[in-house]
Amino acid sequence: MKTVDDFNFKGKTALVRVDFNVPLDENGIVTDPTRIRRAKPTILKILNDGGKAVLMSHLGRPKGRDEKLSLKHIVPAVEKELGVPVHFSPEISGPVAEKAAKDLPFGQVLLLENLRFDPREKKGDPGFARELARLGDIYVNDAFGTAHRAHASTAVIARYFPGRKAAGHLLASETNTIQKLLTEARHPVTAIIGGAKVSSKIGVLENLLNVVDNLIIVGGMAFTFLKALGYPTGNSLVEDDYVETARNILEKAKTNNIRLLLPVDVVAADRFAPDAQTRIVPADNIPDGWMGLDIGPKTREQIARVVNQSKTVLWNGPAGVFEMEPFAEGTVAIARALAEATKNGAFTVVGGGDSVAALEKYGLAGKVSYVSTGGGAMLEMLEGKELPGIKALEEE
């Protein structure tokens, strides 16, 4: 797979798929420009070569055109991050967009309107991909967060750029980091997998059993495993259809001589609310009428010990109902443990919205080795799946 470093963009128009799906406040102001910042090296490489960049992105999940989700709102934030003029095209493709791309001065940037305003984007429509392809000489994909989607701008479009397509710095970095995790990681390797549901992470858990020495399961999904062991789980979130799957994963871990750790204590609540009554209870005996909403202090200490003994650590998914302050401490404790391990020389990788949000909230994002921008894409790579957006760059 070629990267932008294999091309000289002097006199060329680069058509760049970025992931500027950034959070906006009620006034349309970008509240977290991280994804824009992460695309900066790729865009500046193109501009510094003497090229120009036409940027494509989606924002949110619009049903047709939606003023609130127009990419025009993010132009000031993109200009601020890049330090160059950013023009805006109210059209995604067609004559207006083509003229804007043609008239764009070298060394400057054009941002197209939200790709998902056109339903053909998500359908992977070849006609739409061909329209987009008219806007550039070289195609660059730097949107790892959407690389697992076979959309027009992420996979189909690449076929119209034979020998003229490349991965941006961010996409290449994400791909290399996850491959390194799966094939070259220094042992002991520990994976901490959280989140609400086992069903969304079965493939990841099964694939990680071929890679890790320690597998720590937290979050709502842990209760399905606790039930699989025959423990009472009260009103905690349990996916009954996946209890047998959890049992099989526990058995496979044992067979592979992998240490699989579940919570030993939990913060239980009498209802799902930030002002609920809470108490610390053993994870193997959650009372009727109570639900586990975070890991308890003993579990936090146990995780910190294992992380401290590891050379490589992957974390994806919160330890509890992170958005409610009384149930955020477990997630924060994991973030702090990873920061400490990184300081001591471990290679640490964090992905998934809530995990990354915890790092950001407590100022720890710069204290781990790598923060992934792609939740779903990262999970699919960890499952061992081939991502359409990456496969498209590898094909001639």
N, C-alpha and C positions, 0 to 999 in steps of 0.2 A: 504494500500500500504506500503510494507516494504521499509526501506531506508538502506543505507550502514551501518548505525549505528546498524542495527539488525544482522549484520554478522561479524564474525572474519575471516579475509582473510589469516591468517597464513598458509603458504604452498599451497595457492590457486592462480590460475590465474584468475584475473578479466578481463572480456571482456567489455570494457567501450565505450559506444557511447558518444562522446563529440561533441561539435559544435566549431570546429576550422576553421570556414569559416571566416578567418581574411583578412583584406586588405593587399595587397603586393604592393611595388613600382616596377618600371620597372626592377630593379635588383633582384627581388624576395625576398626582405627584408620585414619583417612584420612591418607595420607602426603603428598598434594599437593592442597590445597584450591583450586587455581587456578580450576577450572570453577565452583565455588560462588561464589568471589569475583567472577567475571566476570558472574554473574547478579544480583549484589547491587543494582546501580542500578535495574534493572527492578522487583525485589521491593519495594525501599524506596519507589519512586515510588507503587506501589499502596497500601502501608501509610500513607505520609505523606498521601495523599489522603483517608484515612479508610476505606479498603477492607480486605479480608482476602484472603489468597493461599492457594490450594490448589495445591500443586506436584506435578507428575507427572514421573517420570523412569524410565529403565531403569538397570541396573547389570550389567555383564558380559553373558554369554551363557548364562543358565540354561536347563536343560531341565526345565521345570516349577519348582515351588517349591524353593528352595535356601537353607537358613538362612545360609550364608556370604555370599550375595548379597542378603540382606534390606537394604532401605534404612534400617531402624531403626538400623543401625550408624553411619550418617552423621549422625544427628540432632544429636549434640553438636557436630560440626564446622559444621553449618548454623547452629545457634544461636550459636556463637562468631563466625562471619563476619557474621551479620545483626544480632546484638545484640538479638534479640527472642525470645519463647517460640516454640518449634517443636513442634507436636503431631504424633503419628504415627498413621496409620490402617493396621492390619494387613490391611485389605481395599482393593482397588484401586477397586472400584465396588460398586454395590448398596446395600442399606439401611444397613449399618454405616458405609460411607464417606459416604453421603448425610447421615446423622445427625451424623457428625463435622464435616462441612463446615457444616451448618446451625448447630451449637452453637459453632463456632469464633468467639471474640470478634474484633471488628474491631481491626485493628492487629497481628494475630498470623498465624501461618503453620501450615498443615497439610501434612504430607508424606505422600503415599500410598505404599503398598507398590510394589515393583518391577513396572513395567508388563509386563515380559517374563515374569513368572510366569504370565501369561495368554496362551496361544498365539494368541488372537485379535488381539493387538496387532500382531505382525509380519505377520499375514495382511491387515491393513487392514480388519478386520470392521466393517461399518456398525453392527451391533447393539451391539458393544462401544463404539464411538465414541459412540453415542447414550447409553449408560449413563454414560460419563465426562462427557458434556455436561450431565447433570443436576446436576453438582457446582458449576457456576459460572454467572455472569451474562454475563461477558465472557471470551472465549478469547484468550490471549496465547501466542505461540510465541517463545521465546527460546533455542531449542536448535538453533543453526546446525549443530552437529556431526551432527545426524540429519535435517537438512532435505532431504537427498537420498533419504530413505526414504519410501515411500508407506504409512506405518504408520497405525494407527487414531488415535494421539494427535498425529501430526505433519501429516497431510494430510486424512484422512477427516473428522475431528471438526469442522474449520472450517466444513463445510457446514451444521452445526446452529447456527451463530452469525452469521446474515446481518446485516451492519451492526454486529456486535459482536465483531469480531476484530481483532487488532493484532499487529505485530511488537514484540518487546521491544527494549531498547536494544542488546543484544549482537547479535542477529540482524540488526537494521537496520545496525549498524556494520560487521559482516562483509560484508553484501551491498554496501553502498556502497563499501567499501574495494576489493573485488575488481572491481566495475564501474569504479571509478576507474582501477585498474590496466589494465583492458582497453581503456578508451576515452579516458582523459584523462591518461595518464602523461606526465611530463616526460622528454624524451629526452636522452641515450641511456638506453634501457631494457635491463636485463640480467636474464635468468632463469637461475637455477642449478637444474637438475633432477637429483636423484639417486635413490637407492633401488636395489632389486635388479633389477627387471624392466622392460624396455621395454614388454612387453605391457600392463602396468597403466597406462601413461602415454602411449600413442600419441596419443590424442585431444588431450591437453594439449599435447604437443610440436607437433602439427600446427596447433593453434589459435594457439599462441604465435608461430609463424612469421609470423603476420599482425600481430604486436604489437611484438615485440622487435627490438633492434639486435644484441644478443649473446645467444646461447644456449649455455650451458655445461652439458655433460652429464658427470656423475660417478657414482660408485657402481657397483654390479654391472652396471647397464644400459650403461655405457660400453663394456664389452667386446664387446657385440653390434655396436656401431658400429665398434669397432676391427677386428673380424673382417670387417665389411662393406667396409672399406678394404683387406682382404687381408693384414692383419698377423697374425702368430702370437700366440695368446692363451693358450697353455699349458693349464692346468687351470682357468682363470678361468671364472666363470659366463657362459655364452653361451646365448642363446635362438636356436637354429638356425632355427626357424620364422619368426623376425622379422629375420633378416639382410637380406632383401630390403626389408622395411619400413624398416629403418634406412638402407639405401642410398637409398631414395626421399626420406627426410627430409633426408639430406645434400644430395641433388640440389636439393630444393625450397629449402633454405637458400641454396644457391649462386645459384639463379635469383632469389630475393627479395633478394639482396645482403645476407644476414644472416651475421654472423660466428659460425660454430658451432665451439666449442672443445671438444676432447676432452683427456683427460690426456696429458701428454708423458712423464711418468714415474709409476711406481707402486711401492708397498710390496708386494713379492711374498713369499709364504710357501710353504714346502714342504708344508704341510697346513693344514686349516681348524681352528686351535686357538690359544688365547692364548699358548701356550708354543712355537709353531712357530719354526723358523729363518726369518729374514727377510733380505731385501736389497732395495736400490733398483735397479730395472731400467727401461730405456726402455719406454714403453707400447707402442711399435710392434715390440717384440721380446721378448716374455715367454717365458722358456725352457720347454721341455717339463718337465712334472712340477711346475711352479710356478704359483701362482695370485695374481692381483692382489687385494689385500684393502683397499687404501686408495690415495689419490692421494699422489704423492711430493712432495718439497720444491720442485722446479721448477714443478710444477703449482700448488701452493699460492701461490707467488709470482705466477704468471701470473694466477690468479683474483683475487688481491688487487689487482693493477694494474688489471684490467678493472673491478672493483667500484669502485675509487677514482675512476675516470673516469666513472662512471654517475650519473645523476640519480634513477633509479628502479631498485630491485633487488627481485626476487622470489626466494625460496629455498624449495624443497620437496624434502626427501629428503637423507639422509646421503651423505657422500663415500666412506664405507667401512664396514667391519663395526664400527660405532660402539660396540657393546656390549662388544667386546674391546679393552682398553686399548691394546695395541700398534698397533691400526688405527683409533684415534679421532682422531688428530692432524689429519687432513684436514678432518674435520667441524668440529673446534674452530677451525681456521684460517679456515674460511669464516665461522663465527660472529663471530670477531674482526674480520674484514674488513668485515662488515656493520655492526658496532658503530662502527667507525672511519668508514665512509661516512656513517652517520646523523649522527655528530658534525659531519661536514663539510657537512651540509645535504641529503643524499639522502633520498628516501622509500623505506623498506625494509619489506618484508612477509615474514614467515616463517610457514610452515605445515607440518604433518606431524609425527608423534610424535617421531621421532629428532632432527629439526632443532630443535624446541622444547625437547626434553630437553637438547640441547647448550647452548642459551642459558641454560636454568635452572641446569644443573650448574656453569657457569662464571660465573654472576652477570651474564649479559648480556641477560636478557629485557627489562629496562627500558631497554636501550640501542639498541633498534631501534624503528622507527616503529610497527609493528603486528605482534602475534602472533595468528595465527588459531587458533581453538579446534577447527576442523573440517578434518581431513585429507581424507577422502573427499568431503565437501561442497565443500570448496575446489577440489579437483581437477575435480569435475564442472562447477563454475561456470567454471573456467578453460578447460574444453573448450567452453564456450558452451552447455552443457545447461541446460534449465529444471528447477529443483529443485521436487519436488512440494510440500514444506512451504512454500515461498515462493509458488508458484503458487496454493495454496489460500487464502493471505491476500489475494491480489490479486483473486480472483474474488468477485463479489457473490452 
